[in-house]
């Protein structure tokens, strides 16, 4: 996927991990009946925030990392029929190893 977004500061663009849309018995679940995903892959990262002296603080998260993030954090966007999430690095709870 070609990325036409460059996040600023300490923001990340994340592709949420898609959940199963059908139950084990074969019932199709509507999007409103499923929980929001809280895990995804970082596909773009900003350069990091600046401290009070103007020095850049590098990010702990890198492109390609799988991360867990706050349930209601960030802003959802849609590019090329793909749902993406832009959020701050502070909304990332953990990197999945």
Helices and strands as residue ranges (DSSP letters): E 11-16, G 31-33, E 39-45, E 66-69, E 75-79, E 82-88, G 89-91, E 92-96
